[in-house]
């Protein structure tokens, strides 16, 4: 049976719909950076997502071709994720999507190495006839975070964020959102196929212990 990150690492992909504190280890991703409104039809964000999936499925299906990746095992492509920030904004201003900076990512198994990524970029470009040069091979260590599962449309996320903020305040922590430790979303539902009121998104924020007074 193919390895499924959502099932094997439930604490990071399937949290409850209430806040919890986790320590997230280093994870390796396919990544594309950009800025602008993610809802812009045919815009940079949507093009980035197309690039990520092209490379992700090239790696997943590599075992059926000539590329033999050391340590390879069959796996389910993990969900799309995004790291988001807006310069000069404390947290996230959902009403001003044009100012978003983002790193759109898809996680890859640990056996994927830089050379495998480089091969997949070239192979995806050749087969899909799209420019994949914007992609990078990126490791992120989030560390100490608060997270919860948000159910509903993205614009309603502030209600869940408020729950997270209240929870960490009660536990003696505070947010550490900045341009290095960012607002993180994991998209468990496909918005093209799901009732927006029922779509599921993991929201994760970096935190730190409050300084003693």
ABEGO torsion letter per residue (X at the ends): XBBBAAAABAAAABBBABBBBBBBBBBBBBBBBBBEBAABBGBAAAAAAAAAAAAAAAAAAAAABABBBBGBBBBBBBBBBBBBBBBGBBEBBAABAAABBBBBBBBBBAABBAAAAAAAAAAAAAAAGBBAAABBBBBBBAEBBBBBBBBEBAAAAAAAAAAAAAAAAAAGBBBABBAABBBBBBBABBAAABBAAABBBBBBBBBBBBBBX
